[in-house]
């Protein structure tokens, strides 16, 4: 049983190596490889930019909460001033 599995793995290895060689010899294969390498660099750059956006989103959320709390306190202060005693001359 172990010999049979080993034989199967050996055959799969040979077939995959042969397939890779055929792909490498195919016309335009070098362009595909270069495009894939460039894709990796682009994905890395996108990850760096996305991390920056996450930080900005966190800061924006905190600022929105501060503005909301300030606007609530300002509106309650205006209400208190309007409902307070008025001075008549």
N, C-alpha and C positions, 0 to 999 in steps of 0.2 A: 504494500500500500504506500509506504514512504517513497519507494523507488518510482512509483507511478506519479505521485505528487511532484517529485523532483523533476521527473521527465516533463511533466506538463508545465512546470515553472520554467524549465530550460527552453522549451519550445516557445512559450510566451515571450521570454526575454529575447530570443533570436528574432521573432517576428516584430517585436517593438523596435529593436535596433535597426532592422531592415526598413521598417516604415519611416523611422527618423532619417535614415540616409536618403531615402527616396524624396522625402520632403525637402531636405537640404539641397538636393540636386534639381529640384523643380525650378522652372523659370520664375523669377520674381520672389523667390524665397528670402533673399537677402533684404528686400524691401519690407517684407512682412516682419522679419526679425527686428529690423531697425524701428519699425512702427511700434512693435510690442515693447521694445526698450524705452522708447519715448513715452509710451502710455504709462509705464511705471513711474517715470519722473513726473508726469502730469498728475497722477494720482497722489503722489507725495506732496506736491505743491497744493493740490486741492485740500488735502487733509490739514496742512498748515493754515490755509485760509479759513477753513471751516472752524478750526479751533479758535481763531481770532473772532469769528462771528459769534461763537458761543459765549466768549468773554464779554463781548459788546452787548449781547442779549441779556446777560446777567446784570450788567451795569444799568441798562435801560430799564429793566424791571424794577430795580431798586429806586431809580430816579422817579419812575412813574408812581411808585408807592409814596415817596416823599412829597411829590406834587399833590397827590390826592389828599394826603393828610394835611398839608398846608392850606389847600383850598377849603377843606372842611372846617378847619379852625378859623380861617378868615371869614367864612360865611356865618359861622356861629357868633363871631365877634360883631359882625354887622347887625345881626338880629338883636343881640343884646343892646346895642347902641340905639337901634330904632325903637325898641320897646321900653327903653328907660324913660325917666321923667324928662319932659321937654321944658325948656326955659322960655317964658313969655315976658316980654317987656311991657 
